Amino acid sequence: DPWGAVRAAVRHHNPASRVPLEVAFAAHTAGGWYAARSEAPADTYAEWDVDGPIRPDGLPDLDQDQPLPRCVRTVVRGHTVYESEDA
């Protein structure tokens, strides 16, 4: 549940522990590659369907009570490894 983890960081029950959405997103994506001391390959990514408002920076507005983004396709090193039936 990657977006659930991001939303949990943004909406932490302790306000002092909350982080901005862009920080939570970076930590959950590029941060993992950084921790592994590796660069994220440009041909490895996921595509998401967002049902709700999008912020000016392109990230979904997770402060609202709306469905989390839904993965519609995952590509690993240029090869599609997952594609939803309604993509």
Backbone hydrogen bonds in HBPLUS format (Angstrom, degrees):
<---DONOR---> <-ACCEPTOR-->    atom                        ^
c    i                          cat <-CA-CA->   ^        H-A-AA   ^      H-
h    n   atom  resd res      DA  || num        DHA   H-A  angle D-A-AA Bond
n    s   type  num  typ     dist DA aas  dist angle  dist       angle   num
A0004-GLY N   A0001-ASP O   3.09 MM   3  5.17 121.0  2.46  99.5 114.8     1
A0005-ALA N   A0001-ASP O   3.09 MM   4  6.44 149.5  2.19 154.4 162.7     2
A0006-VAL N   A0002-PRO O   3.11 MM   4  6.44 155.5  2.17 145.7 152.4     3
A0007-ARG N   A0003-TRP O   2.84 MM   4  6.02 166.9  1.86 149.7 153.4     4
A0008-ALA N   A0004-GLY O   2.89 MM   4  6.01 150.7  1.97 140.5 149.0     5
A0009-ALA N   A0005-ALA O   3.12 MM   4  6.37 148.1  2.23 142.9 150.1     6
A0009-ALA N   A0006-VAL O   3.15 MM   3  5.26 122.3  2.50  97.6 111.5     7
A0010-VAL N   A0006-VAL O   3.07 MM   4  6.37 150.2  2.16 148.1 156.8     8
A0011-ARG N   A0007-ARG O   2.77 MM   4  5.87 154.9  1.83 154.8 161.5     9
A0019-VAL N   A0009-ALA O   3.14 MM  10  6.01 151.6  2.22 133.4 140.7    10
A0017-SER N   A0014-ASN O   2.78 MM   3  5.47 157.3  1.83 127.3 134.7    11
A0018-ARG N   A0015-PRO O   3.33 MM   3  5.32 162.9  2.36 102.8 107.9    12
A0023-VAL N   A0020-PRO O   3.03 MM   3  5.34 126.5  2.33 105.7 119.5    13
A0024-ALA N   A0020-PRO O   2.99 MM   4  6.34 163.5  2.02 159.7 164.7    14
A0025-PHE N   A0021-LEU O   2.84 MM   4  6.02 165.0  1.86 159.7 163.8    15
A0026-ALA N   A0022-GLU O   3.08 MM   4  6.08 161.3  2.11 135.7 141.1    16
A0027-ALA N   A0023-VAL O   2.92 MM   4  6.08 160.2  1.96 149.9 155.7    17
A0028-HIS N   A0024-ALA O   3.00 MM   4  6.12 149.1  2.09 143.4 151.6    18
A0029-THR N   A0025-PHE O   3.00 MM   4  6.15 131.9  2.24 144.5 156.9    19
A0031-GLY N   A0026-ALA O   2.81 MM   5  5.99 151.4  1.89 162.2 160.9    20
A0032-GLY N   A0029-THR O   3.23 MM   3  5.80 138.4  2.41 112.1 120.6    21
A0034-TYR N   A0030-ALA O   2.89 MM   4  6.16 158.6  1.94 154.1 161.0    22
A0035-ALA N   A0031-GLY O   2.86 MM   4  6.03 159.1  1.91 146.1 151.5    23
A0036-ALA N   A0032-GLY O   3.08 MM   4  6.29 141.2  2.24 137.6 147.7    24
A0036-ALA N   A0033-TRP O   3.16 MM   3  5.04 123.1  2.50  90.9 105.5    25
A0038-SER N   A0033-TRP O   2.96 MM   5  5.26 167.7  1.97 151.6 153.2    26
A0037-ARG N   A0034-TYR O   2.87 MM   3  4.89 155.7  1.93 106.5 113.1    27
A0044-THR N   A0041-PRO O   3.17 MM   3  5.53 148.1  2.27 121.9 119.6    28
A0078-GLY N   A0043-ASP O   2.78 MM  35  4.94 151.4  1.86 152.5 142.6    29
A0045-TYR N   A0075-VAL O   2.83 MM  30  5.33 144.3  1.96 140.9 152.5    30
A0075-VAL N   A0045-TYR O   2.79 MM  30  5.33 176.8  1.79 169.9 171.0    31
A0047-GLU N   A0073-ARG O   2.75 MM  26  5.12 161.6  1.78 153.2 156.8    32
A0072-VAL N   A0047-GLU O   2.89 MM  25  5.71 168.0  1.91 147.2 151.3    33
A0049-ASP N   A0070-ARG O   2.75 MM  21  5.11 163.8  1.78 146.7 151.5    34
A0070-ARG N   A0049-ASP O   2.90 MM  21  5.11 161.4  1.94 144.4 148.3    35
A0061-ASP N   A0053-PRO O   3.07 MM   8  5.72 164.1  2.10 148.9 145.9    36
A0055-ARG N   A0059-LEU O   2.78 MM   4  5.45 171.6  1.79 167.9 166.4    37
A0058-GLY N   A0055-ARG O   2.92 MM   3  5.37 162.4  1.95 121.6 124.6    38
A0084-SER N   A0072-VAL O   2.92 MM  12  4.94 159.8  1.96 126.8 132.4    39
A0074-THR N   A0082-TYR O   2.90 MM   8  5.02 154.9  1.97 137.7 139.1    40
A0081-VAL N   A0074-THR O   2.85 MM   7  5.73 160.6  1.88 153.7 160.4    41
A0082-TYR N   A0074-THR O   3.37 MM   8  5.02 147.5  2.49 140.6 136.6    42
A0076-VAL N   A0079-HIS O   2.90 MM   3  5.29 163.1  1.93 148.5 144.5    43
A0079-HIS N   A0076-VAL O   3.01 MM   3  5.29 167.3  2.03 115.0 118.8    44
A0087-ALA N   A0084-SER O   3.27 MM   3  5.29 156.7  2.32 112.9 110.4    45
